[in-house]
Amino acid sequence: MTMAGKIWLITGVSSGLGKALAAAVIAAGGTVAGTVRNEAAKKAFETSLPGRAHGFVMDVRDAAAISATVTAVEKLGPLDVLVNNAGFGLMGAIEEVSLPEARNQFEVNVFGPLALIQAVLPAMRARKAGTIVNVTSVSGLATWQGTGVYCASKFALEAIGETLGDEVAPLGIKVMNVEPGGMRTDYASRSLARAEKKLADYHDTAHSSERILAGHAGHESGDPAKMAAHILAAVNSGTPPRNLLLGADAMHYATRRMGSLLAEIGNWAAVTVDTKFEK
């Protein structure tokens, strides 16, 4: 698939991976409809990438705004690629995170992407073409204490992407989940929320994650520009993988978790199968 004339809708293009991906798509000859949170960010986006950058102010928690944005984007031409990139992290032990905080995490990281997927699918089905990319996280495959609700939101988005891929493959639509590791973005600052409640008993467990993130801020190994280039190449290949891990740390944590899961399944296999009714 060549990039010339292709239209991408990317959420969260004001910074980080979304911004890097928008720049890569435009440099390759594509057009980007990028969502941002305010008019100032919209102007900055369109000014930084003039010509084929179209900004849209949209809150992913607003279903009406999502519908209106997709309708407006489709007036630019057939939408070729949706990238669900916008999201944020939430630090806090499971006991510390309030239900309103957890619901907001899921509104942004799960229900927003789900609404966007549902909004773009009718036109993609009619054309029997299109690609949907969900930027999840290695935390959607391997949990990390102190980020349980965030991990849960990414696990949920992983499941949506995996299932969707099976459902739409016969319709000519491709789906790819992207699982980055640490990136040198503002994730650990602007894009990271913290539970209001803090309990001293979790100082050495859940709270250690926040200290580790703070210590690595600005020194993360992942380059957003390189990750963007790999996402672009995978989409352009015409046969994107169902799952694309990005970063040596992502590879390490995902394979470690899968290995421990397989080992535990093997250790308890006799118990697992000893569950059927006997004649």
N, C-alpha and C positions, 0 to 999 in steps of 0.2 A: 504494500500500500504506500503510495507516494504521499508526501505531505502537502503538496501544492493544492490549495483550495479546500483542504480539510478543516472542519470546524470542531473545535474542542470547547466543552464547557468544564471549567475547572473551578472548584470552590476553594476559597481561601487563598487568593493570589497576592495578598499584600506583603507577604513575607515567607521565609522558609522554603520548603519544598515546592509549594504551590507557585511561588514567584519564580523559582528556578525552572520549573516545568513549563510555565507560560513563556518564558524567554526562549527555552529550547524549541518549543513548538513554532513560535513565530520566526526564529532564526532558520528553521527548516522549511519555511514557506507556508505554514498553516495560519489559521485565524483562531484567536482565543477570546471566548466570552468568559470573563473572570468575575467571581463574586467577591465582594468586600463588605465591610460593615458600615461604612459611612461615605459621604460625598467627597471628603478630602482624600480618602484612600482610593476612591474611584478615579479622581483626577490624576493622582500620582501614578496609578497603574496605566492609564491611557497615555500619559505624557512620557513615561519611561519606555514604553513600547509602542510608539506611534504607528498609525496606519491599520494594523490588524489586531489591536487590543481594544476590546469593548468591555467596559466595566459595568457591573450591575450591583446596586446596593441590595443586599438580601441577608436576612437572618434565617439560618437553616432550621430554626425552631418555628418558623412562620409558614404554615402550609399554603396559605393564599399567596404569599410572596414567592414561594417556590413555583407554584403554578404559573404566576404572571411572568416570572423570569424565564422559564422554559418556553413559554409562548413567544416572548420577545426574541429569545435566542433563535428559535426556529424560523423567524422572519429573515434572519441573516442567510439562511440556507439550511440544507439538511444537516442535522447534528450527527457527527461521526463518532465522537468520543465524549463520554461523561467521566470526569475524574472526581470522585468523592474524596476530597483532601482535607476540607475544613474539620477541625476538631480541637479538643484541648485535653490536657491531662489533669487528673485529680489525685492528690496525695492524701492519705489518711488510712488508718487501720479500719477494718470492716466495722468495728464497733463505733468508731469515731464519726464515720460519714453519716450525716443525717439523710433521711429519706428524700427531702427536697433537693439536697445536693446530689444524691444519686440519680434522681429523676432528671435533673438538669443535665447531668453527664450523658444520660441515655438520649435525651432530646437532641443534643448536638451530635453525639458520636454514632447514634443508631437510627433514630426516627427521622432525622433530617436526611441522611443518605438514603434511607428507605423511601421517603417521599420523593426524592429526586429520581431514584430508579423508576418508581411507578410513573412519574411524570414523563420521562423520556421514552419509555418502552413502547407506547402505542405507535409513534412514528417510526421507531426502529423496526418494530414488527412488520409494519406496512411495507417498509423498504427491504426487509429481510437483510439488514446490515446494521452494523454499529458495534461499538466496544464500550464496555463499562469497566472502569478501574476503581477499585476501592482501596484507599490507602489505610491500612489497618496499622499493625505494629507487630514486632516480634512478641510483644506482650499479648497479642491475640492468639499466640501459640504456647507461650510459657509465662507463667505468672511470676510476679515479684512482690514480696510482702510490702505493704504500705501503699500499694497501687491496685488493690483488689477490685474496686468498682470500675476503675479505668480499664483494667484487664478484661473485666466482664463485658464492658461495652465493645471492646475490640474482638473478643471471642464471638459476640453476637453478630458483628459485622462480617466476620469470617464466615460464619454459618450462612448468613444471607447470601454472600457472594458464591460460596460453594454450591448451595442449592440452586441459586439462580443460573449458574453456569450450566447445570444439567438441564434445567427447564427450557432455556433459550437456545441451546446449541443447535437443535434441529431447525431453528428459525433464522439461522445465519448470524446470530449475535454472539459476541465473545465476551467473556468475563475474566478479569484478572484481579486477584487480591495481592497487594504489595505489602510486604512486611519489613519495614526498615528497622535497623538498629539505631543507635545514637547518631544524631546529626548535629552539625554545627549551626544551629538555628536558635531562635529565642524560646524554644520549648520549655527550658528550665526557668524562664522568667515570665514573659508576657503570657505564654500559652499554658501555664501551670497554675492550677487552683489548689487550695489547701483546705481541708476540712476545718470548720470553725472550732470544733471540739478537739481537745488534745489531752490524752490521758498518759500520765507518767509511766504506767506499767509497760507501755509500748516503746519506751526510749531505745532499748537495745534491739528491737525487732523491726516493727513497721517504720519507726522514725528514722532508722538508719538509711533507708532509701532516699529520704529527702536530703540528708547530709551528703550522701554519695553523689546525687545529682548536682547539688550546689558545688561540690568540689570539682566536678567534671565540666561545669558550664563554661563554654568558650573553648574547651579543649576536646570536644567530641571528635571521634575519628572519621565520622561519615561526612562526605562532601555532598551537599544538596545538588550541586551542578552535575556531578557525576551520576548521582542517583537519578536525576531527571533525564539525563541522556540515556540511561539504561531502560527507564520506563518507556521513553519515546521509541527506542529501538525494538523493545518487546512488542509494543502495539503495532509498529510498522512491519514487523516480521510476518504479520498475517496469522501467526499461530502462537499468540502469547500464552505463557504458562498459566495454569490455574493459580499457582502460588509463586511469587517472586520475592525471595529473601534478598535484602540489600544490606550488606555490611558483615564483616567477619564476626562481630559480636552477635548479630542476629543469627548467623549460622551456628555459632557456639551454643547459644541458649536454646535454640529450637532443637538442635540435634541432641543436646544433653537431656532435654525434657522427653523427647521421643524415645530415647534409649532407656531412660528410667521407667517410662510407662510400659514399654515392651517387656522389660525385666520383671516388673511387678506383675504384669499379666501372666507371665510364665510361672512365677513363683506361686501364684494362687490359682493356676489353671485347674487343678484337681477340684478345688472348692467351686470354681465357676461353673463347671459342667455337672456337678453333683446336685442338680436342682430339679430334675424331672420326676414326674409321678412314676412310681413303680407299679407294674402290673400285679 
